[in-house]
Amino acid sequence: MKGFTLILIAAIACTAAAFEKPVVVKDMPAGKDIQGRITNGYPAYEGKVPYIVGLGFQSSSGGWWCGGSIIGNTWVLTAAHCTNGAESVTIYYGATWRLQPQYTHWVSSNDFVQHHEYNTDTLHNDISLIRTPHVDFWSLVNKVELPSYDDRYNNYYGWWALLSGWGKTSNDGGVTEYLNCVDIQIADNSICEEHFGTTFMTPNHVCIATPENKGSCSGDSGGPLVLHDGNRQVAIVSYGSALGCEANAPKGMTRVTSFLDWIRDNTGISY
């Protein structure tokens, strides 16, 4: 019986070791300079993604770049690993060229609403809100809709969605400052479970399989995954493989439908 127990423990340990521990997308290997990029995507035309914002975070130890989405006149949605440890952020609105926005707003960390149960180890509850000055909507600056409560149990497997962000387009490529997009199909969560294990991939996540290395990378952290059908944001870029953006590994995203109550309680926004 003792021998069987030892074999069982060894088997469990081997199984656990087979899973990769992911890293948040902004920390994926990405070369130097700015972190953000969409791999193997295409350039966005002006006004294609009016809801995306660039987020230049600052802290006493340095700065980093993330993406986010406008969900209301005074609210931006992003990832908790982007706001975590930041003292302020400059929000870039209506930009196709990263540093040529229609306008910017500076916001201090007093207006960050980071999920109180965000876990830096498991990356659970990787979601934050940023309260902003009022912005008016027009063709280049507009909100993205969130899923309705009727969709809270929809897993979206097989649905096509748009991912967007700025920056480099390969692990070693030069920096491109232009907004890029990629069309990607949402995968079954089991694809990410097989790679990262169920500690990191939970029902509160969305999985993208990144065939042909299409997907998010580095500073695309916090950016939106928006359905083609209905233009609704269903996920937030969260984590990927430590082997890099072009490792052809799946990526995990925070599932927005799991946090509709939290978003409503903090912003009053619901559908």
N, C-alpha and C positions, 0 to 999 in steps of 0.2 A: 504493500500500500504506500509505503514511504517512497519507493522507487517510482511509482506511478505519479505521485504528487510532484516529485522533482521533474519528471518528464513534462507534466502539464505546465508547470511554472516556466520551464525552458521554452515550451511551445508558445506560450503567451508572450514571453519576452521577445522571441524571434518575430512574432506577428507584429508586435508594437514597433520593433526596430525597422520593419519593412515600410512603415509609413514615413513620409517626409514631413518634417515640421515646417510649415509655411512661414513666409515673412510678409509683412505688410507691403503693398505694391510700391509705395514710395521708397522702400529700402531694397527693392530687387536690384541685382547688379545691372548698372545702366551707364557705365562710363562716367565721364566727368561733366561739369557744368550743370545745366538745368536737368532736373530729373524726369520731366514729363514726356511721354510719348505714347502714341497708338502704333502698334506694330502691324505692318502689312495692310494699312488702310488706304484711304484716299483723301485728298484735300476737300475741305468743306467750302461751299460757296457762302458768301456773306448772307446772313440771315437764316441759314439752314438749321442752326442750333441756337436759337435766341435765348434759351433757358440756361445755357452753360455759363459759368463764371470761372475765372482764374483766381486762385487764392494764394497770395504771397504771404506766408506766415513768418513771424519774427519772434525770436526769444533771445535771452542773454547769451545763449550758446551758439546762435546762428540762425539761419533761415532755411525754409524749404517751400516747395511748390506743390499744390494740390489742385484738384478740380472740385466743383460743387455745382449745385443746381438751384435756380430760383423757384421757390414753391409758393411765394406770396409776395406782396408789395414790400414787406419788411422782413422776409425770411429766406435764408439760404440753407440748403441741406447738404451735408458732406459726411465724411467718415470721422469717427472719434480719434483714430490714430493720426489724423491731420491736425486736429485742434489740441491734442494732448501735449502739454508742456509749452504751448505757444502763449505769448504775451499780447500779441496783436495780429491783425491780418489786414492786408490791402486787397480789396475785392475789385476785380477787373470785369466790367460789364460790357457786353456787346462786341467782344474782340474776335477777329479771325487771326490777325497777327497778335501774338501773345501780349506784347507790351504796347499795343496801339488800340486800347479800348475806347469805347464811346465816352466813358467816364470811370472814375474809381471812387470808392469809399474806404476810409480807414475805420476799423472797428477794434476796440480793445477786448481783452479776454473776459471782461465783465459781461459782455453780450454773447458769450459762448454758452450754449446749453448742451454740454456733453452728457451722454447717457451715464447715469450714476452707477451702472453695473458694467461699464466697459472693462474688459479684462485684457491686459497687455500681453498675457501669456497665451491664453486660448483664442484671443481676438473676438470673443463673443461680445455682442451688443456694440458693434463698431459703427456707431451712428452719432452724429452731432448736428445741432442747429446753430445758426448764427443770426442773431437779431441785427438788422441793418437799418440805416435811414430809409425813408420811403422812396421807392423808385416807381416811376410811371412806366407802363407797358406800351411798347410800339413794335415795329417789325423786327428790330435788331435786339431788343431787350424784352423778354416775355417769360412768363412762368411755364413750367411743365406741370401737367396734372398728375396727381397721385392716384393709385388704384382706389376703387370704391370698397366699401365694406363687403359688398357682394362678392368681391374677388379675393377675400382674405384667405380662402382655402384653395385657390388656383395655383398649381405648381408651375404653370407656364412651360412645361416641357415641350420642346419642339417649336416654340414661338420664336419669331424673328424679332431682333431688337437692334437698336443703334447705340454704339459706344463711341464716345468722342473725347478728345483731349489734345494737348499741345506737346510739342517737343520732338525728341529723337524718334526715329522709326526703326531702329535695330539696336542690338547690344552695343555695337562698336561704331555705328554710323554717326555722322556729324549732326549737329543740332539743327533742327528746322523749327522755326518759331511759329509756324502756321498751324491753325487748327485742323486736325485730322479726324476722320471718322472710319468706322468699320461696321459692317453689317454682320451680325453673329447670331447663331441659333442657340437658344437656351438648352442646356443638356440636363439629363437626369442626374439628380444629386449623387447617385451611386458612382458616377464617373469620378467625382471629387472624393467620395468616401474611399474608393479603392486606392487613391493616391495619398490623401492626407489623413485618412481615418475619421472616425465619427467624433473624436474630440474636437476637431476643427470644423468639419462639415456637418451641420445640424439642420433640422427643419427650418431654422431661422436664416438660412443661406440659400443663394442661387448659385448654380454651377455653370460655368462656360468651359467647353472642352478645348477651345483654341486650336481647331484644325488649321494646318498650314501656318501655325504660329500667329494667327490673327488674334488680336486681343489688346489688353491694356498693359501698360508698363510704367513703372516708376511713378513719376509725378502725375499720372492719371488717377492716382489715389483720390478717393472721395467723389470721383466723377459719376455721372448718371448712366444707367442702362435703361433705355426708353423703348417701349414696344413700337413696332411699325404700326400695329393696329391700335388706334386710339391715342397714340402719343402720350402714353402713361409711363411714369418712371417706376420700374419694378425692383431695381436693385442699385446698390452703391458699391463702387470698386473698393475691395477690401484687401485680399491677400493673394499671393501666388508662390511660385517656386523660387527657392534660394539659388537655383541653378541659372536663373536669368529669364529674361522676357522671351527669349527664343528657344527655350528648352522643350517646347511643344507639350508642356504640362498644363493641366487644367488650372482654372483660377476660381477662387471663392469670392462671392459678393454678399453683402448684407441684404437680406430680403425685406423690402419696404413694407410689405403687407403684414409682417410680424410686428411692426412698430407703429401702426396706424393710430392706435389709442394714445401712445406716447407723443406722437406728433400733434394730434388733436389737443391733448391736455396742455401742451406747451405753446401752441400757436393758434389754436382755434380752427385750424384748417382740416377739413374732412370732406369726403365726397360720398 
